[in-house]
């Protein structure tokens, strides 16, 4: 894949040979056991259509686009293309452009039955929409009887869209930077095709070695007392991570500059969608959209900025737009983590009910789910005092409490991973660190010429969208330490130490965004024309799980309250991040009826799930679903929902940045 020409002024654009040799040597030494965080991916089978980093003088934005077949060998029905849009939508005299990269899965229904374009955003910020099309566009198209062209695009700064947000010259330089940092102790991302990986902007995130006993209620059987020394450990790590975060911000600004960082906000992305719809479906056409996780922010911005353009919009795994736009990232955690421990309790409960034959963490002598929870708590407490060596891992290293806790948190997004999680935790309980180390530590990159990632886009977008700090109001390490302890005590006992935030204090005021949308978000959509009842409005479908580890149901309820006459809330009685984390025939039918016929569920509808969390030994969940339903049509839909959920999960199931992790 070709790399766009780096900014000539960047001091990191072309490392000298001596520097490249140094990076190779350092990366090789790091492979002996130093732990790093950052790696990322560039998409699945998507050709890079080169575009200069600096646009030509006075280039016109596109009014049409050309699709070309693309995809990996064996992938049929996919096209790729680019569309030029104004870089600065709010300044008509600015002739610079951004080049938006798109992919689509073509509709195959008869032309007379087709319903236009369905835009998707898989989360982030930083998720590659073009990669999402390749990963689950076909499944989404099949769910809606192939009546839509499913179109994903890389938002500004991300993946193949230019200008790109880059902070390093190569993956090797990226890995070299993070080696030895606090974040380098925790690896949460994978290289690979078709997988979106996000970046911890708040570096230390859950690595913080905060003893569980710092949370006084409920008490834990723990040898670690509640002591002031724990706060000092936490404060020292936050101080160090603050310096690392500041250094990363400097690297990003040095390499990407004003052009790459100033115009990546969600408001600009929404205006890009409107232009894309004008080009693909006709000027003024209604816009159909499915947003997952952070993609629901894109959706709510679309609804509030262009209510007259709203067609059929799905918001699944909902983020509260008022919280996002009006509060800084460190203020989000009391909401974000409000259901996280409930999801963990669900993991323990399902594990206990399945028993040792299906859940390796369960024991025959267990009396209830609390025994499973105590087993995990005991492991975390032991690792607080004595990290566990893992010399036989693919990357030999040391397993610490923070790494285990972060690994658990990441898995809470996706119940389909819980069987594997139970085996890994059971191994650690028995003294074997290797399974978790192998699952969390990616290989180090030695490549000094590959395309650098755009993983810091998550920080850039959040810091453009959220309020700028007043110079006298920047949060200090002491402030962030107190906040982390408060979230641990009051919101999430096991995962509250992820609540750090504050990374935008190193971005605030350095690059002003051309447009930051702050609402209002309580809009009324236009009345339906023709077939609807008199006075009936277009409506958004809002979906929330009863136990979501990062976008709790209260967010979906808040968005529905903002759009009381213009939305319907569907609650799924399930676990995980976004409804597709567990397949539900009820939810699938609602989504299909909405996107095909505009039909919506009755007020107060609650859908149950149809996919087991811990199936019996043997077939995978996707192969097991036939035993859960009655007819072939239901079996086919459930199988499709499992496949769709697995695809979406590869994007929204990555640990997030900014708020602590990728919602995302």
C-alpha positions as CSV (number, residue, x, y, z in Angstrom):
1,X,0.0,0.0,0.0
2,X,1.4,3.4,-1.0
3,X,1.9,6.1,1.7
4,X,0.7,9.6,1.0
5,X,3.6,12.0,0.7
6,X,4.5,13.2,4.2
7,X,4.5,16.9,5.0
8,X,7.8,18.3,3.9
9,X,8.1,20.4,7.1
10,X,7.7,17.4,9.4
11,X,10.9,16.6,11.3
12,X,9.8,12.9,11.3
13,X,8.9,12.5,7.7
14,X,12.1,10.8,6.5
15,X,14.3,9.4,9.3
16,X,18.0,9.1,8.3
17,X,19.5,5.7,7.9
18,X,21.2,5.8,11.2
19,X,17.9,6.5,12.9
20,X,16.2,3.7,11.0
21,X,19.0,1.3,12.2
22,X,18.5,2.5,15.7
23,X,14.8,1.9,15.5
24,X,15.4,-1.6,14.2
25,X,17.8,-2.4,16.9
26,X,15.6,-1.0,19.6
27,X,12.5,-2.9,18.3
28,X,14.5,-6.1,18.3
29,X,15.7,-5.6,21.9
30,X,12.2,-4.7,22.9
31,X,11.0,-8.1,21.5
32,X,12.9,-9.7,24.3
33,X,10.3,-8.6,26.8
34,X,9.5,-4.9,27.0
35,X,5.8,-4.4,26.6
36,X,4.3,-2.0,24.2
37,X,0.8,-0.8,23.4
38,X,0.4,0.7,20.1
39,X,-0.2,-1.0,16.8
40,X,-2.9,-0.5,14.4
41,X,-4.4,-1.7,11.1
42,X,-5.3,-0.3,7.7
43,X,-8.3,-2.2,6.6
44,X,-9.1,-5.4,4.7
45,X,-8.4,-5.7,1.0
46,X,-8.8,-2.0,0.3
47,X,-6.5,-0.5,-2.3
48,X,-5.0,2.8,-1.4
49,X,-5.8,5.3,-4.1
50,X,-3.0,7.9,-3.7
51,X,-3.8,11.5,-3.0
52,X,-1.3,14.2,-2.3
53,X,-1.0,15.4,1.3
54,X,-1.2,19.0,0.2
55,X,-4.1,19.7,-2.2
56,X,-3.6,21.4,-5.5
57,X,-4.3,25.2,-5.6
58,X,-8.0,26.0,-5.7
59,X,-9.2,22.4,-6.3
60,X,-12.9,22.0,-6.8
61,X,-14.8,19.7,-4.6
62,X,-16.4,16.7,-6.4
63,X,-20.0,16.7,-7.7
64,X,-19.8,13.1,-8.9
65,X,-17.6,10.1,-8.2
66,X,-16.4,7.0,-10.0
67,X,-16.6,3.6,-8.4
68,X,-14.1,0.9,-9.2
69,X,-14.3,-2.8,-8.2
70,X,-12.1,-3.6,-5.2
71,X,-11.5,-6.0,-2.4
72,X,-9.5,-9.1,-1.5
73,X,-9.5,-12.1,-3.8
74,X,-12.8,-13.9,-3.5
75,X,-14.7,-10.8,-2.3
76,X,-17.4,-10.0,-4.8
77,X,-19.8,-7.1,-5.0
78,X,-17.5,-4.4,-3.5
79,X,-16.5,-1.1,-5.0
80,X,-14.2,1.7,-3.8
81,X,-13.9,5.4,-4.7
82,X,-13.0,8.8,-3.5
83,X,-14.9,12.1,-3.2
84,X,-13.3,15.5,-2.8
85,X,-15.1,17.7,-0.3
86,X,-14.2,21.2,1.1
87,X,-11.6,20.9,3.9
88,X,-13.3,23.9,5.7
89,X,-17.1,23.8,5.2
90,X,-17.6,27.0,7.1
91,X,-15.3,29.1,4.9
92,X,-16.4,29.3,1.2
93,X,-13.2,31.2,0.3
94,X,-11.0,28.3,1.5
95,X,-10.3,26.1,-1.6
96,X,-8.5,23.3,0.2
97,X,-10.1,19.9,0.0
98,X,-10.2,16.6,1.9
99,X,-10.3,13.4,0.0
100,X,-12.9,11.0,1.4
101,X,-12.3,7.3,0.8
102,X,-15.4,5.1,0.5
103,X,-16.3,1.5,-0.1
104,X,-19.7,0.0,-0.8
105,X,-21.4,-3.4,-1.0
106,X,-23.8,-3.2,-3.9
107,X,-27.5,-3.8,-3.6
108,X,-28.6,-6.8,-5.6
109,X,-32.4,-6.5,-5.4
110,X,-34.3,-5.5,-8.5
111,X,-33.8,-1.8,-9.3
112,X,-37.5,-1.1,-8.7
113,X,-37.2,-2.4,-5.1
114,X,-34.0,-0.7,-4.1
115,X,-34.0,1.9,-1.3
116,X,-30.9,3.9,-2.0
117,X,-27.7,4.2,0.1
118,X,-27.3,3.1,3.7
119,X,-24.3,4.9,5.3
120,X,-22.6,3.1,8.2
121,X,-20.2,4.3,10.9
122,X,-18.7,1.5,13.1
123,X,-17.5,3.6,16.0
124,X,-14.4,5.2,17.3
125,X,-13.7,7.9,16.7
126,X,-11.2,6.3,14.4
127,X,-13.1,3.4,13.0
128,X,-12.6,2.8,9.3
129,X,-16.0,2.8,7.6
130,X,-14.4,1.4,4.5
131,X,-13.0,-1.5,6.4
132,X,-16.4,-2.0,8.1
133,X,-18.1,-2.4,4.7
134,X,-15.7,-5.2,3.9
135,X,-16.1,-6.8,7.2
136,X,-19.9,-6.8,7.7
137,X,-21.4,-4.8,4.7
138,X,-22.6,-8.1,3.1
139,X,-24.3,-9.3,6.3
140,X,-26.0,-5.9,6.8
141,X,-27.1,-5.9,3.2
142,X,-28.5,-9.5,3.5
143,X,-30.4,-8.5,6.7
144,X,-32.2,-5.8,4.7
145,X,-32.8,-8.1,1.7
146,X,-30.1,-6.4,-0.4
147,X,-32.2,-3.4,-1.1
148,X,-29.6,-0.9,0.0
149,X,-26.1,0.0,-1.2
150,X,-24.2,-0.3,2.1
151,X,-21.6,2.4,2.1
152,X,-18.8,3.0,4.6
153,X,-16.3,5.8,4.5
154,X,-13.2,6.7,6.4
155,X,-14.0,9.8,8.3
156,X,-11.6,12.8,8.3
157,X,-8.0,12.0,9.3
158,X,-8.6,8.2,9.3
159,X,-7.1,5.4,7.3
160,X,-7.3,6.1,3.6
161,X,-9.0,9.5,3.8
162,X,-6.6,12.4,3.5
163,X,-5.2,14.5,5.1
164,X,-4.4,11.8,7.6
165,X,-3.8,12.1,11.3
166,X,-0.3,10.7,11.7
167,X,2.0,11.0,14.7
168,X,4.8,8.7,13.6
169,X,6.7,8.0,10.4
170,X,6.3,4.2,10.7
171,X,4.9,1.4,12.8
172,X,8.4,0.7,14.1
173,X,8.7,4.3,15.3
174,X,5.3,4.0,17.0
175,X,6.4,0.9,18.9
176,X,9.7,2.4,19.8
177,X,8.0,5.4,21.3
178,X,5.6,3.4,23.5
179,X,8.2,1.0,24.8
180,X,8.9,1.8,28.4
181,X,6.0,4.1,28.8
182,X,3.2,3.3,31.2
183,X,0.9,2.6,28.3
184,X,3.6,0.2,27.0
185,X,2.8,-2.1,29.9
186,X,-0.6,-2.8,28.4
187,X,-1.2,-4.0,24.9
188,X,-4.8,-3.7,23.8
189,X,-4.6,-3.6,20.0
190,X,-3.8,-5.9,17.1
191,X,-2.4,-5.5,13.7
192,X,-4.3,-7.2,11.0
193,X,-6.6,-6.8,8.1
194,X,-10.2,-5.8,8.5
195,X,-9.8,-4.9,12.2
196,X,-10.1,-1.4,13.6
197,X,-7.8,-0.8,16.5
198,X,-8.1,2.3,18.7
199,X,-5.6,4.0,20.9
200,X,-5.6,4.9,24.6
201,X,-5.1,8.6,24.6
202,X,-5.2,8.5,28.4
203,X,-2.1,6.3,28.5
204,X,-2.1,4.6,31.8
205,X,-5.8,3.8,31.6
206,X,-6.4,0.5,33.5
207,X,-2.7,-0.2,34.0
208,X,-2.9,1.8,37.3
209,X,-2.1,-0.6,40.1
210,X,-5.0,0.4,42.3
211,X,-5.9,-2.2,44.8
212,X,-9.6,-3.3,44.7
213,X,-9.8,-2.7,48.5
214,X,-9.5,1.1,47.8
215,X,-13.2,0.8,47.2
216,X,-14.8,0.2,50.6
217,X,-18.1,-1.2,49.5
218,X,-18.7,-4.0,49.0
219,X,-15.7,-5.2,51.0
220,X,-13.3,-7.7,49.4
221,X,-11.5,-10.6,51.2
222,X,-8.1,-9.0,50.5
223,X,-4.7,-9.0,52.1
224,X,-4.2,-5.5,50.7
225,X,-5.3,-2.8,53.2
226,X,-7.0,0.4,52.2
227,X,-4.0,2.7,52.6
228,X,-2.8,6.1,51.5
229,X,0.2,4.6,49.8
230,X,-2.2,3.3,47.0
231,X,-3.1,6.9,46.2
232,X,0.6,7.8,45.9
233,X,1.2,5.0,43.5
234,X,-1.7,6.1,41.4
235,X,-0.6,9.8,41.5
236,X,3.0,8.9,40.5
237,X,1.7,6.9,37.5
238,X,-0.7,9.6,36.4
239,X,2.1,12.2,36.6
240,X,4.3,10.0,34.4
241,X,1.6,9.3,32.0
242,X,0.8,13.0,31.7
243,X,4.3,13.6,30.4
244,X,4.0,10.8,27.9
245,X,0.7,12.1,26.7
246,X,2.2,15.5,26.3
247,X,5.0,14.1,24.3
248,X,2.6,12.2,22.0
249,X,0.6,15.4,21.4
250,X,3.8,17.2,20.4
251,X,4.6,14.4,17.9
252,X,1.1,14.5,16.4
253,X,1.2,18.3,15.9
254,X,4.7,18.1,14.5
255,X,3.8,15.5,11.9
256,X,0.2,16.3,11.0
257,X,0.1,20.0,11.6
258,X,-2.9,22.3,11.4
259,X,-4.3,20.8,8.2
260,X,-4.4,17.3,9.6
261,X,-5.8,18.2,13.0
262,X,-8.0,21.3,12.7
263,X,-10.9,20.0,10.6
264,X,-11.6,16.4,11.9
265,X,-14.6,17.2,14.2
266,X,-17.9,15.3,14.0
267,X,-19.7,18.3,12.6
268,X,-17.4,18.4,9.5
269,X,-17.9,14.6,9.1
270,X,-21.7,15.1,9.1
271,X,-21.4,17.7,6.4
272,X,-19.3,15.2,4.4
273,X,-22.1,12.7,4.7
274,X,-24.6,15.2,3.4
275,X,-22.4,15.8,0.4
276,X,-21.9,12.1,-0.1
277,X,-25.7,11.6,-0.1
278,X,-26.2,14.5,-2.6
279,X,-23.7,12.8,-5.0
280,X,-24.8,9.2,-4.5
281,X,-28.6,9.5,-4.1
282,X,-29.4,13.0,-5.5
283,X,-29.4,16.5,-4.0
284,X,-31.7,16.8,-1.1
285,X,-32.2,13.1,-0.8
286,X,-33.1,11.6,2.6
287,X,-30.1,10.1,4.4
288,X,-30.3,6.5,5.8
289,X,-27.7,5.8,8.4
290,X,-26.7,3.1,10.9
291,X,-24.3,4.1,13.7
292,X,-22.8,1.9,16.3
293,X,-21.1,3.2,19.5
294,X,-19.4,6.5,18.6
295,X,-21.3,6.2,15.3
296,X,-24.3,7.2,17.3
297,X,-22.7,10.6,17.9
298,X,-22.4,11.0,14.2
299,X,-26.1,10.0,13.9
300,X,-27.3,12.4,16.6
301,X,-25.3,15.2,15.1
302,X,-26.8,14.4,11.7
303,X,-30.3,14.4,13.2
304,X,-29.8,17.8,15.0
305,X,-27.8,19.5,12.2
306,X,-29.9,18.4,9.2
307,X,-33.3,17.2,10.5
308,X,-34.9,17.8,7.1
309,X,-32.5,15.2,5.6
310,X,-33.1,12.4,8.0
311,X,-34.4,9.2,6.5
312,X,-34.1,6.0,8.5
313,X,-31.5,6.3,11.2
314,X,-30.4,3.5,13.6
315,X,-28.5,4.4,16.8
316,X,-27.2,1.3,18.6
317,X,-24.9,1.4,21.6
318,X,-25.7,5.0,22.3
319,X,-23.5,7.9,23.4
320,X,-25.2,10.9,25.0
321,X,-24.5,13.8,22.6
322,X,-24.9,16.5,25.3
323,X,-22.3,14.8,27.5
324,X,-20.0,14.4,24.5
325,X,-20.3,17.9,23.2
326,X,-20.6,19.9,26.4
327,X,-18.3,18.1,28.9
328,X,-14.6,17.2,28.9
329,X,-13.6,13.6,28.7
330,X,-12.7,13.2,32.4
331,X,-16.3,14.1,33.3
332,X,-17.8,11.2,31.3
333,X,-16.8,8.2,33.5
334,X,-19.5,8.3,36.1
335,X,-22.0,7.6,33.3
336,X,-19.8,5.5,31.1
337,X,-19.0,2.9,33.8
338,X,-22.4,2.9,35.4
339,X,-23.2,-0.6,34.1
340,X,-19.8,-2.1,33.7
341,X,-19.8,-4.0,37.0
342,X,-23.3,-5.3,36.1
343,X,-21.9,-6.8,32.9
344,X,-19.1,-8.5,34.8
345,X,-21.7,-9.9,37.2
346,X,-23.5,-11.2,34.2
347,X,-20.3,-12.9,33.0
348,X,-19.9,-14.6,36.4
349,X,-23.6,-15.6,36.6
350,X,-23.6,-17.2,33.1
351,X,-20.3,-18.9,34.0
352,X,-21.7,-20.4,37.2
353,X,-24.9,-21.6,35.4
354,X,-22.9,-23.2,32.6
355,X,-20.7,-25.0,35.1
356,X,-17.1,-26.3,34.6
357,X,-18.0,-28.2,31.5
358,X,-18.5,-25.0,29.5
359,X,-16.9,-22.3,31.7
360,X,-13.3,-23.1,32.8
361,X,-13.5,-20.6,35.6
362,X,-16.4,-22.4,37.4
363,X,-15.9,-25.1,40.0
364,X,-18.1,-28.0,41.0
365,X,-18.1,-26.8,44.6
366,X,-19.3,-23.3,43.8
367,X,-22.5,-22.2,45.5
368,X,-23.2,-19.2,43.3
369,X,-21.9,-16.6,40.8
370,X,-20.2,-14.7,43.7
371,X,-17.7,-17.6,44.0
372,X,-16.6,-16.9,40.4
373,X,-16.3,-13.2,41.1
374,X,-14.2,-13.9,44.2
375,X,-11.9,-16.1,42.2
376,X,-11.2,-13.2,39.8
377,X,-11.0,-10.7,42.6
378,X,-8.4,-12.9,44.4
379,X,-6.3,-13.1,41.2
380,X,-6.3,-9.3,40.9
381,X,-5.4,-8.8,44.5
382,X,-2.5,-11.3,44.2
383,X,-1.2,-9.6,41.1
384,X,-1.3,-6.2,42.9
385,X,1.3,-7.6,45.3
386,X,3.1,-10.0,43.0
387,X,2.9,-9.7,39.2
388,X,3.2,-13.0,37.4
389,X,6.1,-13.9,35.1
390,X,5.3,-15.5,31.7
391,X,8.6,-16.5,30.2
392,X,7.0,-19.0,27.8
393,X,4.7,-16.5,26.1
394,X,5.1,-15.6,22.5
395,X,6.4,-12.3,23.9
396,X,7.8,-13.2,27.3
397,X,6.7,-10.7,29.9
398,X,5.1,-10.0,33.2
399,X,1.4,-10.2,33.9
400,X,0.2,-7.4,36.1
401,X,-3.2,-6.6,37.7
402,X,-3.9,-3.8,35.2
403,X,-3.3,-6.0,32.2
404,X,-5.7,-8.6,33.5
405,X,-8.3,-6.0,34.4
406,X,-8.1,-4.4,31.0
407,X,-8.3,-7.8,29.3
408,X,-11.5,-8.5,31.2
409,X,-12.9,-5.1,30.4
410,X,-12.3,-5.5,26.7
411,X,-13.9,-8.9,26.7
412,X,-17.0,-7.5,28.5
413,X,-17.9,-5.8,25.2
414,X,-18.4,-9.2,23.5
415,X,-20.0,-12.2,25.3
416,X,-18.9,-14.4,22.4
417,X,-15.4,-14.0,23.8
418,X,-16.4,-15.1,27.3
419,X,-15.6,-18.7,26.9
420,X,-12.1,-17.9,25.9
421,X,-11.8,-15.3,28.6
422,X,-12.8,-17.9,31.3
423,X,-10.1,-20.3,30.1
424,X,-7.5,-17.5,30.2
425,X,-8.5,-16.4,33.6
426,X,-8.6,-19.9,34.9
427,X,-5.0,-20.4,33.7
428,X,-3.9,-17.3,35.5
429,X,-5.7,-18.4,38.7
430,X,-3.7,-21.6,38.4
431,X,-0.4,-19.7,38.0
432,X,0.0,-19.6,34.2
433,X,0.4,-16.1,32.8
434,X,1.0,-17.3,29.2
435,X,-2.6,-17.4,27.8
436,X,-3.4,-13.8,28.8
437,X,0.0,-12.6,27.6
438,X,-0.5,-14.3,24.3
439,X,-3.9,-12.8,23.9
440,X,-2.9,-9.2,24.8
441,X,0.7,-8.6,23.6
442,X,1.0,-8.1,19.8
443,X,4.2,-8.7,17.9
444,X,6.5,-5.7,17.7
445,X,6.9,-4.0,14.3
446,X,10.4,-3.8,12.7
447,X,9.0,-2.1,9.6
448,X,10.4,1.4,9.2
449,X,8.8,2.0,5.7
450,X,5.1,0.8,6.2
451,X,2.2,3.2,6.3
452,X,1.9,4.7,9.8
453,X,-1.4,4.3,11.6
454,X,-4.0,6.9,12.2
455,X,-4.7,5.6,15.7
456,X,-4.5,9.0,17.4
457,X,-7.5,10.1,15.5
458,X,-9.6,9.1,18.5
459,X,-7.9,11.8,20.6
460,X,-8.0,14.4,17.8
461,X,-11.7,14.1,17.2
462,X,-12.6,14.1,20.9
463,X,-10.5,17.1,21.6
464,X,-12.1,19.0,18.7
465,X,-15.6,18.0,19.7
466,X,-15.3,18.7,23.4
467,X,-15.1,22.2,25.1
468,X,-11.7,23.8,25.1
469,X,-10.1,24.3,28.6
470,X,-9.6,27.7,30.1
471,X,-5.9,28.2,30.8
472,X,-6.5,28.3,34.5
473,X,-8.8,25.3,34.5
474,X,-6.6,22.5,33.2
475,X,-6.9,19.4,35.3
476,X,-3.9,18.5,37.3
477,X,-2.5,15.0,38.0
478,X,-3.9,15.4,41.5
479,X,-7.4,16.2,40.1
480,X,-7.3,13.2,37.9
481,X,-6.1,11.0,40.7
482,X,-9.0,12.1,42.9
483,X,-11.4,11.5,40.1
484,X,-10.1,8.0,39.4
485,X,-10.5,7.1,43.1
486,X,-14.0,8.6,43.1
487,X,-15.1,6.6,40.1
488,X,-13.6,3.4,41.6
489,X,-15.4,3.9,44.9
490,X,-18.8,5.1,43.6
491,X,-19.3,3.8,40.1
492,X,-17.2,0.8,39.1
493,X,-15.2,-1.0,41.8
494,X,-13.2,-3.2,39.4
495,X,-12.8,-0.9,36.4
496,X,-12.9,2.6,37.8
497,X,-9.2,3.0,37.6
498,X,-9.6,3.3,33.8
499,X,-11.2,6.7,34.6
500,X,-8.3,9.1,33.9
501,X,-9.2,11.3,30.9
502,X,-7.7,14.8,30.7
503,X,-5.7,14.0,27.5
504,X,-7.3,17.0,25.7
505,X,-5.5,19.4,28.0
506,X,-2.4,18.9,25.8
507,X,-4.4,19.6,22.6
508,X,-6.7,22.4,23.9
509,X,-6.2,25.7,22.1
510,X,-3.4,24.5,19.9
511,X,-5.5,24.1,16.7
512,X,-8.9,25.8,16.6
513,X,-11.6,23.8,14.8
514,X,-13.5,25.5,12.1
515,X,-16.8,24.2,13.6
516,X,-17.8,22.6,16.9
517,X,-21.4,21.5,17.2
518,X,-23.0,22.0,20.6
519,X,-26.7,21.4,19.7
520,X,-29.5,21.8,20.3
521,X,-30.0,18.1,20.2
522,X,-33.7,18.2,21.1
523,X,-35.1,18.6,17.6
524,X,-38.4,17.5,16.0
525,X,-38.1,15.7,12.7
526,X,-40.3,16.7,9.8
527,X,-43.8,15.2,9.3
528,X,-44.1,12.2,7.2
529,X,-45.5,12.7,3.7
530,X,-48.1,10.6,2.1
531,X,-48.8,7.3,3.8
532,X,-48.2,8.3,7.5
533,X,-50.9,9.2,9.9
534,X,-51.7,12.9,10.1
535,X,-49.2,14.6,12.4
536,X,-46.8,11.6,12.4
537,X,-43.1,12.4,12.2
538,X,-40.1,10.6,10.9
539,X,-38.5,8.7,13.7
540,X,-35.1,7.5,14.7
541,X,-34.7,3.9,16.0
542,X,-32.7,4.0,19.3
543,X,-31.4,0.7,20.7
544,X,-29.8,0.0,24.0
545,X,-28.7,-3.1,25.9
546,X,-29.8,-3.4,29.6
547,X,-26.2,-4.1,30.5
548,X,-23.6,-2.4,28.2
549,X,-20.1,-1.9,29.7
550,X,-19.4,1.5,28.1
551,X,-22.6,2.9,26.6
552,X,-25.2,2.2,29.3
553,X,-29.0,2.1,28.7
554,X,-29.4,5.5,30.4
555,X,-27.7,7.0,27.3
556,X,-30.3,5.5,24.9
557,X,-33.0,6.7,27.3
558,X,-31.5,10.2,27.3
559,X,-31.4,10.4,23.5
560,X,-35.0,9.2,23.3
561,X,-35.9,11.9,25.8
562,X,-34.3,14.5,23.6
563,X,-36.3,13.3,20.6
564,X,-39.6,12.3,22.3
565,X,-41.7,12.7,19.1
566,X,-39.0,11.8,16.7
567,X,-37.6,8.5,18.1
568,X,-38.6,5.1,19.4
569,X,-36.6,3.3,22.1
570,X,-36.0,-0.4,21.7
571,X,-34.5,-2.1,24.8
572,X,-32.7,-5.4,24.4
573,X,-32.4,-7.5,27.6
574,X,-28.8,-8.4,26.9
575,X,-25.2,-8.1,27.7
576,X,-22.3,-6.5,25.9
577,X,-21.6,-3.4,23.8
578,X,-24.3,-2.7,21.2
579,X,-27.3,-5.0,20.7
580,X,-25.5,-7.2,18.2
581,X,-23.2,-8.4,20.9
582,X,-25.9,-11.0,21.5
583,X,-28.2,-12.1,18.6
584,X,-31.9,-11.4,19.1
585,X,-34.5,-12.4,16.6
586,X,-36.8,-9.8,18.1
587,X,-34.3,-7.0,17.6
588,X,-33.3,-8.3,14.1
589,X,-37.0,-8.3,13.0
590,X,-37.4,-4.7,14.4
591,X,-34.4,-3.5,12.4
592,X,-35.5,-5.2,9.2
593,X,-39.0,-3.9,9.5
594,X,-37.7,-0.3,10.1
595,X,-35.3,-0.2,7.2
596,X,-37.5,-2.0,4.7
597,X,-40.9,-0.5,5.5
598,X,-40.4,2.3,8.1
599,X,-42.3,0.3,10.7
600,X,-41.4,0.8,14.4
601,X,-41.9,-1.2,17.5
602,X,-44.6,-0.4,20.1
603,X,-43.7,1.9,22.9
604,X,-41.8,0.1,25.7
605,X,-40.8,-2.9,23.6
606,X,-38.2,-5.1,25.2
607,X,-36.4,-7.8,23.1
608,X,-34.9,-10.9,24.6
609,X,-31.8,-12.5,23.2
610,X,-31.6,-15.9,21.5
611,X,-27.9,-16.6,21.6
612,X,-26.3,-18.5,24.4
613,X,-23.3,-17.0,26.3
614,X,-21.7,-20.3,27.2
615,X,-22.8,-22.9,24.7
616,X,-22.0,-26.6,25.2
617,X,-18.6,-27.9,24.2
618,X,-18.3,-28.4,20.4
619,X,-19.7,-26.0,17.8
620,X,-19.1,-22.3,17.9
621,X,-22.1,-20.0,18.8
622,X,-22.7,-19.4,15.1
623,X,-23.0,-23.1,14.5
624,X,-25.1,-23.8,17.6
625,X,-27.9,-21.4,17.0
626,X,-30.0,-23.9,15.0
627,X,-30.9,-25.7,18.2
628,X,-32.4,-22.5,19.7
629,X,-35.1,-21.7,17.2
630,X,-38.0,-23.5,15.4
631,X,-38.0,-22.7,11.7
632,X,-35.5,-22.5,8.9
633,X,-36.2,-18.8,8.3
634,X,-35.6,-18.0,12.0
635,X,-32.5,-20.1,12.0
636,X,-31.2,-18.3,8.9
637,X,-31.8,-14.9,10.4
638,X,-30.2,-15.8,13.7
639,X,-27.2,-17.1,11.9
640,X,-27.0,-13.9,10.0
641,X,-27.3,-11.8,13.1
642,X,-24.4,-13.8,14.8
643,X,-22.2,-13.1,11.7
644,X,-23.2,-9.5,11.6
645,X,-22.5,-9.1,15.4
646,X,-19.1,-10.7,15.0
647,X,-18.3,-8.2,12.3
648,X,-19.5,-5.2,14.2
649,X,-17.8,-6.5,17.3
650,X,-14.4,-6.3,15.6
651,X,-14.9,-2.5,15.5
652,X,-16.8,-1.6,18.6
653,X,-15.2,-4.3,20.7
654,X,-11.8,-2.7,20.8
655,X,-10.6,-0.9,23.9
656,X,-11.1,2.8,23.6
657,X,-9.2,6.0,24.0
658,X,-10.2,9.3,25.4
659,X,-12.8,8.0,27.8
660,X,-10.4,5.3,28.8
661,X,-11.1,3.1,25.8
662,X,-12.6,2.7,22.4
663,X,-16.3,2.7,22.8
664,X,-16.2,2.7,20.4
